[in-house]
Amino acid sequence: MSSFIILHHKYHKRSLVEAVLYIVKTGCQWRMLPHDYPPHDTVWSFYRRARNNGVWDKMMKHLVKVTRKQAGRNEEPSYALIDSQSVKTTCYGENHGYDGGKKRKEENGTS
């Protein structure tokens, strides 16, 4: 527990947050975090605790509201778009669907 306290106070929270945002933006691995940021295990620990406490969700929701308000829009979105290619459907979709204009061999009369 004392090592957590030492690590926690050794780095500014801003640098920890910036490191997490860097990982999110670039998609790099935790261990590949540039040396400009605190050590990856410290950043990971900070992120994990914040995520488990719900801090990241609250922060992202707040940032969305602030950004939308600054853009002259309502704080809450009125609708959402979902990419239909990434949404799983029911089991009925497995045997049915559009074939993209392809013809089966049976339909062509060839075997």
N, C-alpha and C positions, 0 to 999 in steps of 0.2 A: 504494500500500500504506500509506503514512503517513496518508492521509486516513481509511482504515479504522480505524487505531489511534486516531486522534483522535476519530472518531465513536463508536467502541466504548467509550471511556472517558468520553465526555462524558455519556452517559445510563446510568442504573442498569438492570441487566438486568431487574429487576422491572417497571419502567415499559415496557420493550420487550415483555415477556411479556404484561403487562396489555393493551397495545395490540393484540397479535395476538389475544388472547382476545376483545377487544371486536369486532374485525372478524369473528371466527368467530361470535360470538353474534348480532350485529346484521345481518351480511351486507352491510355497507356496502362501498363501493369503497375501495381503498387510499388514493386521493387525497382521499377524503371523511373521512378519519380526523380526529376533533376535534383542535383545537390544544392540548388538555390533554396530549396524548401527544407523544412525539418525532416528528420529520418522517416522513412516510409512506415515503420512500425508505430511510431508516435502519431503520425497522421492517421493511420488506420485505426488505432485505438480511440483517438479523438472522434473520428467519423462514426465508429461503431457505437460509442456511448451516446452521441448526439442522435443517431438514428433510432436507437432503442428507446430513448426518452421522447421521441417524437419531435425533436427540435428541427430536423431537416424538413419535415412535412410542413410545419408551421412557418418556417422561414420561406420556403418556396411559395406557399399560398400568399404570404404577405408580399413577396416580391412581385408576384403576378398582379395583385391588386394595385400596388404602387405603379408598376409599369403601365397598366391599362389606364389608370387615372391620369398619368402624365401624358398619355397619348390622346386624352379627351374621350375615352370610352368608359362604359360602365365597368365597375370593379369586378363584377361577376359576369362571366361569359354567358351569352344567351343560348348558345348551341355548341355542339362538338361534332367533329368529323371523325369517322372511324374508317380505316382502310379495310375494305371488305376482303382483300386477299389475306389479311393476317387474322381475321376473325374466324374461329372454329364454328362450324355449323353442327346441326344435329346429324345423327347417323343416316338420315334419309338422303343427305347430300352425297353420300358415297356412291350410290348406285344411279344417281340422276345427275343431270347437268348438261351444260353446253359443251359440245365437242370441238368448238373452234373451226367448224367447216370441214373437219376431217371425216373421211368416210371409212367405215369398217370394211374389211375384206368381204364379209358376207353380203354387204349391201352392193358392192361392186360386181358381185358374181364370180369373184376369184377366190381361190382357197389357198 
